[in-house]
Amino acid sequence: MYRVDIKKRNKQELNNKIVCNWINKRKNVGGNAKGHLRLSLALLILRSWLILSTLLFAITLFDNHLSVIGQHNKYSNDYEL
């Protein structure tokens, strides 16, 4: 009984240490918060630029595809006459 209680207490203390270490690591980031903010802002701008450029490229390709289909249909109708 006593041995089991010691094991439980040791396990609980270990868990508390892990949680405290994790919290302390997060607190220490405050010194470099501006660097992290700049990095996250730069990544956000880069990601949004990448998404927008991909969308514009896809729209351009789709528009060209539609215009080619339209030209094909226009010329194919001439041959049917």
MDTraj code that builds the backbone (N, CA, C; nanometers):
import mdtraj as md
import numpy as np

residues = "MET TYR ARG VAL ASP ILE LYS LYS ARG ASN LYS GLN GLU LEU ASN ASN LYS ILE VAL CYS ASN TRP ILE ASN LYS ARG LYS ASN VAL GLY GLY ASN ALA LYS GLY HIS LEU ARG LEU SER LEU ALA LEU LEU ILE LEU ARG SER TRP LEU ILE LEU SER THR LEU LEU PHE ALA ILE THR LEU PHE ASP ASN HIS LEU SER VAL ILE GLY GLN HIS ASN LYS TYR SER ASN ASP TYR GLU LEU".split()
xyz = np.array([
    [0.0833, -0.1197, 0.0000],
    [0.0000, 0.0000, 0.0000],
    [0.0868, 0.1247, 0.0000],
    [0.1861, 0.1252, 0.0878],
    [0.2730, 0.2418, 0.0991],
    [0.3545, 0.2623, -0.0294],
    [0.4007, 0.1525, -0.0876],
    [0.4808, 0.1588, -0.2092],
    [0.3981, 0.2140, -0.3256],
    [0.2720, 0.1745, -0.3344],
    [0.1836, 0.2227, -0.4406],
    [0.1606, 0.3725, -0.4261],
    [0.1419, 0.4196, -0.3018],
    [0.1224, 0.5630, -0.2779],
    [0.2444, 0.6433, -0.3217],
    [0.3645, 0.5902, -0.2934],
    [0.4870, 0.6598, -0.3337],
    [0.4958, 0.6668, -0.4864],
    [0.4608, 0.5576, -0.5534],
    [0.4654, 0.5571, -0.7001],
    [0.3679, 0.6593, -0.7576],
    [0.2475, 0.6645, -0.7009],
    [0.1483, 0.7614, -0.7489],
    [0.1966, 0.9042, -0.7272],
    [0.2542, 0.9282, -0.6071],
    [0.3020, 1.0632, -0.5757],
    [0.4177, 1.1027, -0.6683],
    [0.5092, 1.0089, -0.6932],
    [0.6219, 1.0372, -0.7825],
    [0.5740, 1.0652, -0.9250],
    [0.4747, 0.9890, -0.9676],
    [0.4211, 1.0100, -1.1020],
    [0.3541, 1.1466, -1.1115],
    [0.2799, 1.1847, -1.0075],
    [0.2128, 1.3148, -1.0061],
    [0.3153, 1.4283, -1.0047],
    [0.4217, 1.4122, -0.9260],
    [0.5267, 1.5150, -0.9217],
    [0.5957, 1.5287, -1.0570],
    [0.6181, 1.4168, -1.1230],
    [0.6799, 1.4209, -1.2552],
    [0.5900, 1.4943, -1.3542],
    [0.4604, 1.4646, -1.3499],
    [0.3661, 1.5338, -1.4381],
    [0.3644, 1.6834, -1.4095],
    [0.3671, 1.7210, -1.2813],
    [0.3696, 1.8626, -1.2444],
    [0.4957, 1.9309, -1.2962],
    [0.6111, 1.8614, -1.2870],
    [0.7356, 1.9185, -1.3377],
    [0.7277, 1.9416, -1.4883],
    [0.6727, 1.8444, -1.5591],
    [0.6615, 1.8572, -1.7050],
    [0.5743, 1.9766, -1.7407],
    [0.4608, 1.9904, -1.6732],
    [0.3700, 2.1021, -1.7013],
    [0.4361, 2.2346, -1.6667],
    [0.5049, 2.2409, -1.5513],
    [0.5715, 2.3656, -1.5110],
    [0.6817, 2.4027, -1.6091],
    [0.7585, 2.3052, -1.6539],
    [0.8634, 2.3335, -1.7523],
    [0.8036, 2.3862, -1.8818],
    [0.6935, 2.3273, -1.9245],
    [0.6281, 2.3712, -2.0484],
    [0.5798, 2.5151, -2.0346],
    [0.5185, 2.5472, -1.9189],
    [0.4686, 2.6838, -1.8961],
    [0.5851, 2.7824, -1.8912],
    [0.6927, 2.7466, -1.8229],
    [0.8077, 2.8367, -1.8121],
    [0.8728, 2.8613, -1.9474],
    [0.8791, 2.7601, -2.0310],
    [0.9350, 2.7804, -2.1647],
    [0.8502, 2.8797, -2.2431],
    [0.7192, 2.8715, -2.2273],
    [0.6310, 2.9639, -2.2995],
    [0.6454, 3.1062, -2.2455],
    [0.6680, 3.1190, -2.1146],
    [0.6841, 3.2520, -2.0549],
    [0.8121, 3.3186, -2.1034],
    [0.9177, 3.2418, -2.1215],
    [1.0472, 3.2976, -2.1598],
    [1.0491, 3.3475, -2.3038],
    [0.9500, 3.3133, -2.3826],
    [0.9444, 3.3592, -2.5215],
    [0.9210, 3.5095, -2.5264],
    [0.8681, 3.5681, -2.4187],
    [0.8330, 3.7097, -2.4177],
    [0.9471, 3.8023, -2.4560],
    [1.0711, 3.7649, -2.4301],
    [1.1834, 3.8487, -2.4657],
    [1.1996, 3.8648, -2.6152],
    [1.1569, 3.7663, -2.6910],
    [1.1738, 3.7696, -2.8359],
    [1.0382, 3.7761, -2.9051],
    [0.9426, 3.8391, -2.8400],
    [0.8065, 3.8406, -2.8949],
    [0.7997, 3.9186, -3.0253],
    [0.8774, 4.0270, -3.0357],
    [0.8737, 4.1060, -3.1589],
    [0.9244, 4.0253, -3.2771],
    [1.0290, 3.9474, -3.2547],
    [1.0823, 3.8634, -3.3619],
    [0.9806, 3.7611, -3.4078],
    [0.9119, 3.7006, -3.3121],
    [0.8101, 3.6023, -3.3477],
    [0.6937, 3.6686, -3.4200],
    [0.6585, 3.7898, -3.3765],
    [0.5486, 3.8614, -3.4403],
    [0.5842, 3.8970, -3.5835],
    [0.7067, 3.9453, -3.6039],
    [0.7504, 3.9791, -3.7398],
    [0.7530, 3.8563, -3.8284],
    [0.8011, 3.7456, -3.7743],
    [0.8083, 3.6228, -3.8523],
    [0.6693, 3.5739, -3.8896],
    [0.5769, 3.5753, -3.7943],
    [0.4420, 3.5283, -3.8245],
    [0.3730, 3.6221, -3.9229],
    [0.3988, 3.7532, -3.9117],
    [0.3406, 3.8481, -4.0065],
    [0.3973, 3.8262, -4.1461],
    [0.5276, 3.8032, -4.1553],
    [0.5894, 3.7773, -4.2854],
    [0.5344, 3.6489, -4.3467],
    [0.5181, 3.5458, -4.2651],
    [0.4631, 3.4201, -4.3164],
    [0.3185, 3.4362, -4.3600],
    [0.2421, 3.5171, -4.2871],
    [0.1035, 3.5428, -4.3251],
    [0.0969, 3.6149, -4.4592],
    [0.1816, 3.7160, -4.4780],
    [0.1839, 3.7891, -4.6051],
    [0.2269, 3.6965, -4.7180],
    [0.3292, 3.6156, -4.6942],
    [0.3764, 3.5228, -4.7966],
    [0.2688, 3.4216, -4.8337],
    [0.2004, 3.3691, -4.7330],
    [0.0958, 3.2708, -4.7586],
    [-0.0201, 3.3326, -4.8367],
    [-0.0617, 3.4536, -4.7991],
    [-0.1727, 3.5177, -4.8699],
    [-0.1322, 3.5521, -5.0127],
    [-0.0066, 3.5950, -5.0342],
    [0.0394, 3.6246, -5.1698],
    [0.0399, 3.4974, -5.2538],
    [0.0831, 3.3875, -5.1954],
    [0.0864, 3.2604, -5.2675],
    [-0.0541, 3.2153, -5.3055],
    [-0.1487, 3.2287, -5.2148],
    [-0.2871, 3.1891, -5.2432],
    [-0.3461, 3.2771, -5.3526],
    [-0.3248, 3.4087, -5.3422],
    [-0.3797, 3.5001, -5.4428],
    [-0.3182, 3.4762, -5.5799],
    [-0.1874, 3.4564, -5.5859],
    [-0.1241, 3.4334, -5.7156],
    [-0.1709, 3.3015, -5.7763],
    [-0.1908, 3.2000, -5.6929],
    [-0.2418, 3.0724, -5.7433],
    [-0.3835, 3.0877, -5.7968],
    [-0.4666, 3.1624, -5.7249],
    [-0.6032, 3.1860, -5.7722],
    [-0.6046, 3.2622, -5.9041],
    [-0.5226, 3.3662, -5.9134],
    [-0.5172, 3.4428, -6.0381],
    [-0.4683, 3.3568, -6.1538],
    [-0.3696, 3.2726, -6.1281],
    [-0.3190, 3.1831, -6.2317],
    [-0.4268, 3.0848, -6.2764],
    [-0.5009, 3.0297, -6.1804],
    [-0.6076, 2.9350, -6.2136],
    [-0.7188, 3.0040, -6.2923],
    [-0.7536, 3.1258, -6.2524],
    [-0.8579, 3.2000, -6.3244],
    [-0.8126, 3.2301, -6.4663],
    [-0.6863, 3.2685, -6.4833],
    [-0.6332, 3.2970, -6.6167],
    [-0.6364, 3.1721, -6.7036],
    [-0.5929, 3.0595, -6.6486],
    [-0.5961, 2.9350, -6.7258],
    [-0.7384, 2.8978, -6.7642],
    [-0.8305, 2.9096, -6.6696],
    [-0.9691, 2.8737, -6.6969],
    [-1.0298, 2.9675, -6.8004],
    [-0.9959, 3.0962, -6.7927],
    [-1.0466, 3.1932, -6.8892],
    [-0.9937, 3.1615, -7.0286],
    [-0.8645, 3.1285, -7.0393],
    [-0.8081, 3.0903, -7.1690],
    [-0.8741, 2.9639, -7.2210],
    [-0.9005, 2.8708, -7.1326],
    [-0.9657, 2.7464, -7.1721],
    [-1.1048, 2.7752, -7.2279],
    [-1.1797, 2.8631, -7.1604],
    [-1.3137, 2.8972, -7.2085],
    [-1.3081, 2.9693, -7.3424],
    [-1.2097, 3.0587, -7.3598],
    [-1.2015, 3.1308, -7.4866],
    [-1.1642, 3.0359, -7.5995],
    [-1.0783, 2.9368, -7.5724],
    [-1.0437, 2.8384, -7.6754],
    [-1.1661, 2.7557, -7.7109],
    [-1.2445, 2.7165, -7.6120],
    [-1.3672, 2.6407, -7.6392],
    [-1.4633, 2.7256, -7.7213],
    [-1.4748, 2.8532, -7.6856],
    [-1.5642, 2.9419, -7.7592],
    [-1.5209, 2.9577, -7.9035],
    [-1.3907, 2.9720, -7.9286],
    [-1.3417, 2.9843, -8.0658],
    [-1.3653, 2.8557, -8.1422],
    [-1.3424, 2.7441, -8.0774],
    [-1.3620, 2.6161, -8.1443],
    [-1.5086, 2.6001, -8.1850],
    [-1.5982, 2.6327, -8.0953],
    [-1.7401, 2.6207, -8.1279],
    [-1.7802, 2.7180, -8.2381],
    [-1.7218, 2.8372, -8.2360],
    [-1.7557, 2.9374, -8.3369],
    [-1.7127, 2.8883, -8.4753],
    [-1.5895, 2.8335, -8.4854],
    [-1.5412, 2.7886, -8.6158],
    [-1.6078, 2.6589, -8.6585],
    [-1.6407, 2.5730, -8.5653],
    [-1.7044, 2.4469, -8.6032],
    [-1.8451, 2.4721, -8.6562],
    [-1.9111, 2.5762, -8.6090],
    [-2.0435, 2.6076, -8.6616],
    [-2.0362, 2.6565, -8.8058],
    [-1.9257, 2.7225, -8.8437],
    [-1.9106, 2.7693, -8.9813],
    [-1.9030, 2.6517, -9.0778],
    [-1.8370, 2.5441, -9.0365],
    [-1.8230, 2.4290, -9.1256],
    [-1.9559, 2.3563, -9.1445],
    [-2.0429, 2.3642, -9.0464],
    [-2.1708, 2.2942, -9.0582],
    [-2.2612, 2.3608, -9.1610],
    [-2.2436, 2.4905, -9.1830],
    [-2.3271, 2.5599, -9.2813],
    [-2.2855, 2.5166, -9.4174],
])
top = md.Topology()
chain = top.add_chain()
for i, resn in enumerate(residues, 1):
    res = top.add_residue(resn, chain, resSeq=i)
    for name in ("N", "CA", "C"):
        top.add_atom(name, md.element.get_by_symbol(name[0]), res)
traj = md.Trajectory(xyz[None], top)
